[in-house]
Amino acid sequence: MPSMTPSYTRIPNFYRLFFTYLDPLICVWGASMDFFLPSLVLSSHIPSPPVPDQGHIMVLTQRGGGMLNFGIVSAVLLRYTDDVNIWSIVQVACLTVDLAYYWSAWRVLGGQGRLSPGAWRAEDWASLGITVFAGAVRAAFLIGVGFERGEGVKGAKGQ
């Protein structure tokens, strides 16, 4: 069975800064909008959104909790370890959520006949732009862009 240990020795500073500072801030920002501005969240891909009902509130509140979870894992767990395997697991999990978002946006925009970027509004561009950028950074991390090849991986800090 092949080893699960990547041949990287150090996580590049760009990824360290993005995943432990910027990504958690994006998560807190998104969660706060889910909790306190559900109408704004619904308007991100729906030009004339309905008034949020109890179902919307429930789903958005849970989604906000999920966003906080990703933010905490990124801000805390990733600062605790330099193990590229752990970082990769976290990025696969976050990328899975990003992919679900792309699918949901495609379904909503397609249902409105607005799949063409020329039909997108500023809200669409902002929501998709942030998530596509974060997803691209995650994908680049997962395929090893910017990593130096070496031997072994450090575990928890101090080990």
C-alpha positions in Angstrom: 0.0 0.0 0.0 1.5 3.4 -0.9 2.4 5.8 1.9 0.0 8.5 2.8 2.9 10.8 3.6 3.4 13.5 1.0 6.9 14.4 0.0 6.5 18.0 1.1 8.4 19.3 4.1 6.9 22.8 4.6 3.6 24.5 3.9 4.2 27.6 1.9 3.5 30.9 3.6 0.8 31.9 1.1 -1.3 28.9 2.1 -0.6 29.3 5.8 -1.8 32.9 5.7 -4.8 32.2 3.4 -6.1 29.1 5.3 -5.4 30.3 8.9 -6.4 34.0 8.6 -8.3 35.0 5.4 -10.4 31.8 5.0 -11.6 31.9 8.7 -12.5 35.6 8.3 -14.5 34.8 5.1 -16.3 32.0 7.1 -17.2 34.4 10.0 -18.4 37.0 7.5 -20.6 34.4 5.7 -21.9 33.0 8.9 -22.8 36.4 10.3 -24.8 37.1 7.1 -26.5 33.7 7.4 -27.5 34.5 11.0 -28.4 38.2 10.8 -29.0 39.1 7.1 -30.9 36.2 5.6 -32.6 38.5 3.0 -29.2 39.6 1.7 -28.0 36.0 1.5 -31.1 35.0 -0.5 -30.6 37.9 -2.8 -27.1 36.8 -3.7 -28.5 34.6 -6.6 -32.2 35.4 -6.6 -33.0 38.9 -7.9 -36.4 39.2 -6.1 -36.0 36.8 -3.2 -39.0 35.9 -1.1 -39.2 37.1 2.5 -37.2 34.6 4.5 -39.6 32.1 6.1 -38.9 29.8 9.0 -37.5 27.1 6.6 -35.0 29.6 5.1 -34.1 30.8 8.6 -33.5 27.2 9.8 -31.4 26.3 6.8 -29.4 29.5 6.8 -28.7 29.3 10.5 -27.5 25.7 10.2 -25.3 26.8 7.2 -23.9 29.6 9.3 -23.0 27.1 12.0 -21.2 25.0 9.3 -19.3 28.1 8.2 -18.2 28.8 11.7 -17.1 25.2 12.0 -14.9 25.5 8.9 -13.5 28.8 10.2 -12.6 27.4 13.6 -11.0 24.3 12.1 -9.0 26.4 9.7 -8.0 29.0 12.3 -7.2 26.6 15.2 -6.4 23.1 13.9 -4.3 24.3 11.0 -2.2 26.4 13.4 -1.7 23.5 15.6 -0.1 21.2 13.0 2.3 21.3 10.1 1.2 17.9 8.9 0.4 18.3 5.2 -2.0 15.3 5.5 -4.2 17.0 8.0 -4.1 20.2 6.0 -5.1 18.2 2.9 -8.0 16.5 4.7 -9.3 19.9 5.8 -9.0 21.4 2.3 -10.8 18.4 0.8 -13.7 18.9 3.2 -13.9 22.6 2.5 -13.6 22.0 -1.3 -16.5 19.6 -1.0 -18.6 22.4 0.4 -17.4 24.7 -2.3 -18.4 22.2 -5.0 -21.9 21.9 -3.4 -22.2 25.7 -3.6 -21.2 25.7 -7.3 -23.8 23.1 -7.9 -26.5 25.0 -6.0 -25.6 28.3 -7.8 -25.7 26.5 -11.2 -29.2 25.1 -10.3 -30.6 28.5 -9.2 -29.1 30.5 -12.0 -30.0 27.9 -14.5 -33.6 27.9 -13.2 -33.7 31.7 -13.9 -32.1 31.4 -17.3 -29.1 33.3 -16.0 -26.2 30.8 -16.5 -24.4 33.2 -18.9 -22.0 35.4 -16.9 -23.4 38.3 -19.0 -26.6 37.9 -17.1 -25.1 37.9 -13.6 -25.6 40.7 -11.2 -22.9 42.2 -8.8 -24.2 39.9 -6.1 -23.7 36.8 -8.2 -20.2 37.9 -9.2 -19.3 38.6 -5.6 -20.6 35.3 -4.2 -19.2 33.2 -7.0 -15.9 35.1 -7.2 -15.1 34.6 -3.5 -16.0 30.9 -3.6 -14.2 30.3 -6.9 -11.1 32.0 -5.7 -11.1 30.0 -2.4 -11.8 26.8 -4.3 -8.9 27.5 -6.7 -6.5 28.1 -3.8 -7.7 24.8 -2.2 -7.2 22.9 -5.5 -3.7 24.4 -5.9 -2.8 23.3 -2.4 -4.1 19.8 -3.0 -2.1 19.4 -6.2 1.0 20.8 -4.6 1.4 24.1 -6.4 4.2 26.1 -4.6 5.4 23.3 -2.5 9.1 22.3 -2.3 9.8 18.6 -2.5 11.5 17.0 0.4 11.5 14.1 2.8 8.8 13.5 5.5 6.3 15.7 7.2 6.3 17.3 10.7 3.4 16.4 12.9 2.0 18.4 15.7 4.1 21.5 16.6 6.8 20.7 19.1 7.1 17.1 17.9 
